[in-house]
Amino acid sequence: MNSPNGIPFLDLVTPHVELEKELTEVFHSALRTAGFIGGPMVEDFEKAFAVFCDTSHAVAVSSGTDALRFAIMAAGVQPGDAVVTVPHTFIATTEAISQAGAHPEFVDVDERTYNMSAEKLRQYLEKQCSVHPSGGLISRRSGRRVAAIVPVHLYGQTADMDPILALAERYGLIVIEDACQAHGAEYFSKKQDRWMRAGSMGRAAAFSFYPGKNLGACGEGGAVTTNDPKIAQQTKTLRDHGQVKKYYHDVEGYNGRLDAIQAGLLGVKLTHLPDWNAARRERAAEYNRLFGSVEGPVIRPFEPSWSRAVYHLYVIRTNDRDGLIEHLKNAGIGSGIHYPIPLHLQKAYKYLNYGQGDFSAAEAAAEQIVSLPMFPNLLAEQQARVVAEIQRFLRLELAPKKWHAGLGQVELENRNA
């Protein structure tokens, strides 16, 4: 924000200033030891992040996209296989699938959580696939073997994993979590009768440490988590040019290592992540309280009873999304859109031959979503101003006329849930 009274969408300065002494010590340590690639800082972070995610292994890599691509490959998805995911996510999800040699196919999202709909997944597997004589499912759409499911834990909230995992088990499919926005999010599994961390439920999972994430590097970074030692070892091989030891290459791999300095910085920040996540939940609760008295067509985030979200983003819905964003901008308040065009309608995926209307919940969300300021040190008075400006906008003569029945029905369901 240029205005001194502005409210930024994201504040990346304050936490780094507060931790400056600890963070710069990481850099000094690297200078004194020349430990820039691999070594103790990477290994220590991997151990700590595995403990945080409640998994046996964490393998640090150069980005979240690499993490998902390596997880897909290491888990056994073969070139030409179909991998099922959602159209309401960042393109890195499908880039990782296609760059692993697989073929992305979509199922719609739940209109309240914006995560993969287990019911739509069931319909896809039962009605759009057939059983191959030798076993396994074949997509009628593409004629490819369906190998894996990639549910995305969007905006800091997990997908409903029990029914997704049950479907995967029934049809012999691999589940790989895209947890790039869900560091520390939790899901209550009725099957396991316990809370489970994002990244611990599938065969493997991918995390991103892009600077704006709940746990962000000072640059790029990512990690694969898994309880399977073979997947962990294969990921280590893939990230380091396919080497099992120096100059011995079992496969053709990638240069996908995480720099030691970034690992050290992440290790420092990881100790603060529980407090940061708790602060985000408090900020989300305050938004919810403030929106409780707002009159007009606005839908708050929906958090089911089985979810403990960590609010990477706080996303509302309204019909005149563009008008609201412009209003907030004029008031000196930052906002964002995550994401304005579903992947099945992106030019990059024209070859998949999807069209408008194929995934109605994702398409409706993409037209209406607005991400509001959300970061751990966001002040209650700043939130009050954000919501006051939204209320002011909703009272404008144009906004009520655009509140159609569909949006009102979603809001009604959320209020009654």
Secondary structure, DSSP 8 states (H G I E B T S, - for coil): --STT-B-S---HHHHHHTHHHHHHHHHHHHHHT--BSSHHHHHHHHHHHHHHT-SEEEEES-HHHHHHHHHHHTT--TT-EEEE-SSS-THHHHHHHHTT-EEEE--B-TTT-SB-HHHHHHHHHHSEEE-TTSSEEETTT--EEEEE--B-GGG----HHHHHHHHHHHT-EEEEE-TT-TT-EEEETTTTEEEETTSSSSEEEEE--TTSSS--SS--EEEEES-HHHHHHHHHHHBTTEEETTEESS---B-B-BHHHHHHHHHHHTTHHHHHHHHHHHHHHHHHHHTT--SS-B-----TTEE---S-EEEE-S-HHHHHHHHHHTTB--B-S-SS-GGGSGGGGGG---TTSSHHHHHHHHHEEEE---TT--HHHHHHHHHHHHHHHTSSHHHHT--HHHHHHHHHHHH-
